[in-house]
Amino acid sequence: MLREPLDPEKYRLRRQRVAGLLADRRIGALIVGPGSDLAYLAGYRIPTSERMTALVLTADGGAVLVVPALEAPRAMAAAPGLELRQWQEADDPSVLAAAAAAGSGDVAVGDELWAMFVLALQNALPARRFRPASEVIRVLRMRKEAGELLALREVASSADRAYARIRELEYAGRREDALASDIAAMLRSEGHEEVSFTIVASGPNGASPHHHSGQRVIEAGDAVVLDFGGTRAWYCSDITRTVVVGDPDAELVRVHDLVRRAQEAGYAAARAGARASAVDAAARSVIDGGGYGERFIHRLGHGIGLDGHEHPYLVSGNDLALELGMAFSIEPGIYMPGRFGVRIEDIAAIGPDGRAEPFNHADHALATVR
């Protein structure tokens, strides 16, 4: 499995920054389980399971990884420098985690920690108040380090290369799910380690933004929304383009142009200091002005990194100011129930000049396919 190069010092510094944030917020301990937070703070990524694995960080700089004994060799190899506390099958791991979190102050628990583990920890720490760990960790994870931005650029380039080949496939007469399988294979051949999703939404299915590629046979004249992504070295790609089988009708051309201009307006508005809500509003105003406002039915974008969807979210009501290193999608769309949909999506990040730097460079045109 590809991963970031092992760099214990990088993870130690991240944990040190978390400790500072915990102290500032008067939080006594932070506990996260398997998932992206654990990968970010320890360089250790494992699947979730019924056996508790928990990283416990405290405001005084303590860092303990509670692991099942059978996972200890892998944990030691992946996360050197962490204190490991192993538990056997008959043990209660929540007792070990609670001991590592001992002291005063709130306990911040990971958003991905299973409810049964949170309940066990609450029983073991009955006098402590629990709160979401994302309040702390997202402050760090939103602002990507140089290595993270490089990883996002590389996986975006991989997706771009795949799209160039995807446009050359045959569409008419094929099922959506067959085309989705081809897209997944191309992503892997262009450097993706894992494929997370391949949405092929043809004709009326394009009006469902999160359509599950199914058995519908693609027909001449269909608009086809292609939304696909995955991971390389743990970091995520996410790109959407809309193509048409044969000649497009006039409304499809008009709608696609409107979505393209809305994305450009989103790019122009996405600058350091701009509110996330204002970026959404800038793109939305273009679609509103074109008469399709009620057909743009989702937020403009989501953050991306170790997770495909993470903070910051470009959505009405989010007054977070964008900062250097924040990475996110810009993906306006128009959805015409029973007829077609159009979406264009790229990944971008706030660059050193304060503007949104695109990571995807695949052609935005309404491509004609066969």
N, C-alpha and C positions, 0 to 999 in steps of 0.2 A: 504494500500500500504506500503510495507516494505521500509525503508529508513535508512540512517545513524542515530545513536542516536543524539538527539538534543543537540548541543554543541555551544551555541552562541559565546563563546570565540574563538573557532576554526575559525569560519567564520569572526569574527572581526579581528583576526590576519591576515587572508588571505587578507581582504580588506585593512588592514594597509600596507601589502607588496605591493599591487597594487598601493596604493598612493605613496609609495616610488619610484616605477618604473615610474609612471607618472611624478613625479618631475624630475627624472633623464633624462627622454626623452623630457622634456618640453612639455608634453601633459597636457592640462588643465583639461580635463574630460574624463571619460569613461562611455559609456552607453550600457548596454546589456539588451536583452529581454528574454522571456521564452526560456529555453534550458539548456544545461549543464553548460554554464558559470554562469548563474543565480543560478543554484543549487550549484555550487562550491563556489560562493562568498556569498550566502545568506542562503543556506540550504532550498531553496524554489523552488519546481519543479511543474510547471503547464503546460498544453498544450498551444500551440500557438493559438491565436484567433485574430479576427478583433478588439478586444479591447486592446489598448496598455497597457502593463505592462513593466516598465523600471526601472532598477536599475542604478542610477547615482552616480558614484564615482568621487571625485575631488582630485587633487594633494595635497590639504591642509588637506585631511582626511575626507572630507564630504561624507556622505552616505545617499542617499534618495531613497526610493522605491515608484515609482509612480504607483498607482493601480486603477482599476475601483472600485467604492464604493462597488459594490456587491461582490468583491473578498477580501475586506479589512479584514473581520473576519478571513479568512483562512490565509491571509498574516501575520496578527499579531500573530497568533498562531505558524506559521511555522518559522517566522523570527523575533523573539523578539530582541529588541535593535536597530532596524532600524527605522529611521524617515519615517513615511508613509505620502504621500500626495495623497489624494483620489480625484478622478474626477467623476462627474456625467455624465449621458448619453449625455447631451447636451453640455458638455465641450469639449475643445480641449486639450487632454493630452500632446501634443507636447509642448504646452506653459508651462505647469508645469515642464516637463523634461528639457526644455531649461532654465528655471529659475534656476533649481537646478544645471545646468552646466554653469551658468553665469561666466564670467571672460575672461581670455585670454588663448591663446594656442590652439593647435589642439584638436579636439574631436575624440576619438577613439570609433567606433561603433561596436557592436557585429556582428560576421559573420552570426548569425542566426536571426538577426533582419530583419523583413520584409522590402522590398524596400519602401512600402508606408509610413512606419514609418520613415525610413531614410530620405526620401524626405521631409516629414513634418518637421523633425528636421533641415534639411538644410535650409528650408524656415524660421524657427524660429531663426536660428543662421547663418545669411547670411555672416557674416564677418569671420567665423571660417572655417578652413580647416579640412576635415574629412579623417580618415584613419582607417584601420582595427584594431579592439580591440585585435585580435589574436596575433598581434605583442607583446603585453604586457602579456596577460593572459597565452599564451602557455609557457612562461618562467617559470611560476609557475606550471601549470597543467602537464607539462612533467615530473616533478620531484615529484614522488608520496610520500606522507607522509606515516608513518607506518600504520595508519588505512586504508588507501587506498590500500596498498599492501596486507594487511590482507583480505580485501574484495575481491580483485582479486584472491587471493589464494583460498578462500572459494568458489567463483563461478566457478573457474576452476575445483576444486575438484568435484563439483556438475555435471559438464559436463563430467568429467571422469567416474563418477558412471553411468551416463546415457549411455555412450558409451558401457560400459561392458554389459549392458542389450540389447542395440541396436544390438550387434553382434549376439544375440540369436534369433532375429526375423526371420520370413520366408521372403525371398526375391523373389525367382523365382515365376513367375505367378502373382505378385502383381504390381499395378501401383505405380509409383514414389510418387504421391501426397498422396496415402494412407499410404505409409511408412513414409512420412514426417509428417503426422498427429500423427503417433505412436511415432515418435521421440520427437515431441513437448510435448506430454503427459508425456513421460519419463523425459524430462527435468524438467517439473513442479513437478513431483512426487519426484524428487531428490533434490528439493530446489530452483529451479528458480522461480522468481516472474513473469517474463514476458519472452516470447519466441520471439526473434527478427527475426529469419530466420531459415529455415531448408531446405538446399539444398540436394536433392537426385538426382544425375546425373548419370544415368546408361548408359553403353555401349557408343555409339557415343556422347551422351549428356555430358559425362564426359570431353569432349574436350572444353566445354564452362565453364570457371571458375565461372561465376555467373549465371549458368543455373537456371531457375525457374522450380521447381519440377512440372512435368506435368502428362499426361495420358499415357505415354509410359509404357508398361508392361515389367518388368524386366525379362530377360531370363537367362538360364543356360549359364555360360561362361562369363557373363558380369562383367566387372570391375564397381564398383559403388563408386563414390566420395560422401562422407557424410560430409557436412560442416554445422555446426549448432552452435547456440549461443543465448544468451539472457541476462537477468539481474537478479541480486539478490542484494537487498539493493542499487540499482541504478548502481552498477558496472557490467561491461560486461564480458561475456565469448565469446570465439571464438575458435573452434577446428575443425580440418579436419582430417579424416582418409579415406583410400581407402581400400575397401574389394572386394572380388571376389566371384561370385556365382559358386561353384564347383571348378574344377581344372583350374588354370591359364595357359595361354600359355607362352612360353619361353620369348617372348619380354616383356610381362607385368611384369614378375618377374624381368627381367633385369632393366626395367624402374623404378619400385618401389624401387629396391635397390639403384639405382642412386639418386633418390629423397631423400631417407633416408640418404645417405651419404652426399648429399648437405646440408641437414638440420643440420647434425652434424658439417659440416664445418662452417655453419653460427653460430652455438652455440659457437664453438671454437674461432671465430673471434669477437664475441660480448663481448667486454670487456670495462671497463671504459677507456676513452681516445680514443677508436677506432672511426674512422669516420663511420657514417651510410652507406655511399657509399661503404666503404671497406668491411663491413659485407655482403652487397648485392653481391659484387664482389667475395668474398670468396666462397659463395654458388654457384654462377653462374659459377665459373671456373670449379667446379666438373661436372656440367651438360654440359658445353661446351666440357670438356675433354672426356665425354662419347658420344659425337656426337649428342646431342639433344639440343644444345644451342638455336637454332631458335624456339624451342618448349616451352621454358620458357618465357612466354609472359607478365609477370607482375613483379612488384617490389617484393623484398623478404619479406617485412613486413611493418606493420603499428603500430603506437602507440595504446594503449587501456586504458580505464579508465571509466569515465562517458559516453564517446562515444565509440562506437565500432571501429571507425577509427578516430584517432587524432594523433598529433605529439608525438614522432618523426617518420618519415617515412624512412625505410631502402631501399634506392633507389639510383641508379646512379645519381651523381650530388649533392647529399645532403652531405655536408662536416661537418655537425653538429657532435661534439664529444659526444659520449655516456657518461652518468654520473650516479652515484649512484641513484637508485630509478626510473630510466626510465623503463617503461614497454612497451612491443611490441610483435607482433607476429613474428614467423620465419616460413615461409610457402612456400618453393620451390614447383614447380609443372612442369609437362611435359604434353603437350596436343597434342594428335594425331588426327587431324580432321577426322571425319567419322569413328573413331575406338574406342578410349578410352582416358581417362585422369587419371592422378595420382597426388594427392597433399597430403602433410602431414603438419599439422599446429599445433603449440603449442604457448602458451603465456609464456613469460619469462620476467624477470626484472634484471637489473644490481644490484647484491647483495653486501653486505659489503666487500666481498673479491675481488670485481672488476670484477667478472665473471657473465655470464648470468645464472641466476637461473631459472630452468623450474618450471612453475606453473601447467602444465598438465603432468600427468604421465601415461596416458592410453597407452596400448600396441601399438607400432609403426609398428608391423608386418603386412604383407599383409594377413589379416584374411580371412579364407575361411568361407563363410556363405551358408546357404541352400536355 
